[in-house]
Amino acid sequence: MKKTIAAILVAILTVGTLPAATNYFNGFGGQVFHTHSGTSDFVISFDWGADDTAYYQTRDVNFNFSGLHTWNGLLEANPVTAFLDFAGASVVRVGDYIYYNTSDSTSQKIWKYGALSGTPSNGVLSTATNFSLHTDGAALFVTGSVGFGTNRIYRSGVNSSGDLTNVPLPDLGETFGNSGPLAFDLAGNLYYAPGFGDLSIYKWTAAEVVAAIGDPINNPLPQVAGALWYDYSSDYTNVAGGTGLSLDANGNLFLSLTSFTSDSFLVKLDVGLSGQFAGISTVLSTDGRLGDVKFFGGNVYFAQGNMITQVVPEPTGISLLLAGVVMLLGRRRAARTV
């Protein structure tokens, strides 16, 4: 039963079918960063090591874990081969280690792979309740729930060996909706997007996060109406919830939204100077399902089918016009000096 529940939840937060058609909007395009060699596999989540090598988890058509892979820009490798677990929803790097998750018929697992700078090994780090893994750059944050219960956020520091410094994982408090992705901005504010049943984004301030870490019993993440940052249910009516969440270089949110029977979307949510919601726009729609979203090297990437794709902002008409004017003036100046 637990394995069945895990498979259903992973179906919500991971890629479902290879994309047959993708349409970009609002001045955005895309270019493939890497196409996985296994054409029947699906990229779920990914992250980069300190040397810019990409690490990504895949699953097969039955949601079984089909490997942890690497891509260094030239060569693809498979340091962790397939084994009999369901794939999880996440790959995340904290320090010199990669963390990813899987589940079997009796437990959920968080795996540790590394040290990346040495001779990496792979092993189970924890069997704590988990669904997706995240980081603020220093610690491991975990979202998870028991069965189909309301999601909770857990957090632990990691030591130089990549092990958890807080066991069992401290519970920072109950969130809204079912398990989904989270992301931190540079100020330490926490955004959370439920993965199913609640088409909203919630936000906790850096002070509220620090208070919950310091004393989760007396100061858990507040369950108040003020935590609601934006309700997108009227913007996208045929989606189940969030799959991946990240911020770009300008502090705006990129969120992938999936559904079971309709198109999926990657959307951009603008964040105002005071941290308020300042607008929403569609980056792309696809009849395939979208996976995780990550920010790296100044660019936003997302998982789609057996690919990792980079979002590419395209010049607007005005930008193209100005560029043409600059080029024309440059040519005239050059002609005058000849």
N, C-alpha and C positions, 0 to 999 in steps of 0.2 A: 504493500500500500504506500509506504514512504517513497519507494522508487517511482511509483506511478505519479504521486504528487510532485516529486522533483522534476519528472519529465515534463509535466504540464507547465510548471513554473518556468523551466528553462525555455520552453516553447514561447512563452510570453516575452522573455527578455533576450532571446537570441534569434539568429537568422533562420528563416523558414524555408524559402525556396530561392533558387538562383534567379537573379533579376532578369526579367524578359524585356522590360522597358523602364527607362529612367528619364524624367523630364526635369530640367533645371529652370529656376525662376529668379526674378529680382536681382539680376546682375551676377549670378553665380554659375559656375561650371565645375567640372571635375576632371581629374586625371588619375589614372590607376597608379598607385604606389607599388603594389605587388599583387600578382595573381598566384594563388597557391597552386602547386603542381597537381594536387589531388582534385580533379574536376568534379567528383561527386561529394567532396567535403565542403563544409561551410565554416568560414571564419566567424568566430563568436566575439572575441575580444583580443586586445593587443596592447603592447607598451614597448618602450625602448630602453635599452641599457645605456650606461654612461658612454659607451663607444658608438652609439647610434645604431647598434644592431636591433632590429625589431624582433620581438618575441610574441607569438600569437598561438591561441588555442583553437582547435577545430573539432567539429563533430561530424558524424555521418548522418545519413537520412533517418536513422532511428534514434537520433539524439545521443548515441554512444560517443564517448570521448575517443577521438581519433588522433590525438597527439598534441604535443607542444613543439612548435617549430620556430626556426629563426630565419631571418633574411637580412644579410649584411650589405645589400645593394648589388651583390654579384652572385652569391650562392645561397641556396635554400638548404637548411639542414633540419633534422628531426631528432633533437636530443632526448625527448621523451616520447616513446612510441605508444601506440594505442593499447589500452587495457580495458577490462570489463567494468567500466563505470559509466554513468551518465555524465556528459560534459556539464560543466558549470557555466556561469555567465561572465566570468571575469579573468583578466590577466592584469596585474599591476606590479610595478617595480617600486620597492622601497629600499633605498641604499644600494647595496651590492647583491640584492636578491630579487627574484621574480616569485610572485605568489599567484596561484591560480586555484580554482576549486572544481570539485567533482562530487558525485554522490553515488551510493550503491543502495542495496535494498534495506540496509540497516542504519546508515549514517551519512552525514554530510562531511566533506573533507576539505581542509585548506592545505594545499601543498606548498612546499618551499623548494625552489630550485636555485642553486648557487653554491659558493660565491661566484659571481660572474667574472671577477677578475682573477680567479684561480682555476681550480679543476672542479667544475660544478658537480654537485650530487643532487638527487631528487628524493624527497620523502614527505610523509604526512606531517604537517606541523600541528594541526588541531582538528578535532572532530566537533568543535563547537557549532551551534546553529549558525548557518550562514547561507546567504544566497548570492550577494554580490560583494566584491572587494574594492576598496578605494583607498586613497591616501591624501593627506594634506602636505605631502612632501617629506614627512618625518615618521609618521605613525601609520598603522594599518587600521582602517575603518571598515566595519562589516555591517551590511544590512541583512536582516533575516527575520523569520517568524516561525512559529510552531504551526505546522499544517498550513491552513489558509488564514491564520490569525493576522492581526494587525502587525505591521512591521515594527522592528526595533533597530536601533543603531548601537553597535558595540565598537569599542576602541581599545587598542593596546599599542604601546611603544614596542619597538624591536631593538635588540642589542646588536653588537658588532658581528655576532654569529647568525643573525637573521631570525633569532628566536623571539617569541613573545615575552615581554617583560611583565605583563599583567595577565595572570591565569587564575581563575577563569576570566574570560573577556568581560571587562566592566560594561554594564548596560547603561548607556547614556539616556535612555528613555524611549517611550513609545512615540512613533510618528503617526502620520495620517496615511490611510490606505495600505495597500500591500507592497511587498518588497520591490524596490526599484533603485535606480542609480542616484548618486549624490556627487556633489562637486564643491570645492572651496574656491573662493576668490582670493586675491592677493592680501586682502585685509583679514582673512580668516573667517569671513561669513560663510555659512553653510547653506547650500541649496539642495533640495530633495524633490525628486519626481516619482511618485508612486508608479509601479509597473503595471498595475491592473486595478480597474474599478474606481479610480479617482483621477480625473483629468485636470490636475492642478499641480502647481509648483509651490513648495513651501520654503521658507527662509528663516534661519536663526542667526542672530548676530554673533560676532566673534566673542563678545562678552558672555553670551548665553552658552556658547560651546565650551568656553574655558570654565565656566561655573559648573557645567555638567561633568566635565572631566575631573575637576577638583573634588566634587562631592555629588556623585550621581544619585545618591539616595535622597538627599534633601534638595538638590538643585538639578533635577533632570531637565532635558530639553522641554520648554514650555508647550503644553497642549492648549493653546489659546487661538482665538480667531485671528489674532494679529500675526500668526505665523504664516498665514496664507499670503503668498506673494502674487500669484496670478492663476486664475481659473481659465483654462483654454478650451473648455468643453463646447463653447459656442463657435470656436474657430475650427476645430477638427472633431467632427461628430462620430466618425466611423473608425476610431482607434481604441485600443485597449489600454494604452498607457505608455510610459517612457521606457526606453531600453538603454540608452546611453546619454550621458550629460557631461558637458565640458564647457569651459569658458575660453574665449579667444583672447588675443593679445590686447584687445580693447575692453575686456571685462564683460563682454556680452555672452549670453548663454547660447549654446547649440544643443538641441535636444532631438534625439531620434524617437519617433512614435511609430508603433506597430499596431496592426489589427490582425484578426484571424481570417477575414474574408475580403477586405477592401485594401486599397492602396496604403502604403506606409509613407511617412514624411520625415524629412529632416527640416527642422525649423530653427530660426534665429530669433531670440528674444532680447531686445535691447534693454540695457540696464542704464538708468539715468545717473546723473552726477551724485545724487543722494542715495543711490541704491534702489530706487523705485523702478517698477515696470514701466518701460517707455516705448513699447511697440513689439509687434510680432510679425514675422514674414516667413514665407515658405522658401526654403533653399532648393528642395527637390521633392518630387513624389516618385514612387516606384511601385510596381505591382509585385516586387519581391520584398522580403522583410529585411529590416535594418537591424544591425547589432550595435556594438559599443561605439562611442564617440570619444576621441582623445585629441588633445592639443599638444603639438610637439614642433619645436623649431620654427615657431611663428605661424604654423598652419594647423588647420582642423582636419582630422581624418575620421572616417567611419568605416565600419564593417558592412559588407554587402555581398551576399553570395559567397563565392570563394575568393573574394578580393578585399584588399584594403585600399580605399580611395581617398584622395586628397581633395578637399574643397578648394576651388580656385575662384576668387572674386574676379569677375571680368570687368574691363573698363566700361563705364557708362557712356552714353552717347555724347554727353558734354565733355567727358574726359578725352574721348577720341577726337572731338572737335578741337579742343585746346591743344592736344598733341599735334594735330595736323597744322594748326596755326604756328606753333613753335617750330615745327619742321620747315614750314614755308618761309618763315622769317630767317631761319638759319641758312636756308639755301640762298635767299636774296643777299644776305650779308656776305656769304661766300662768293657770290657772283660779283659783288662790288669790289672785292679785294683782289680779284684776278687781274 
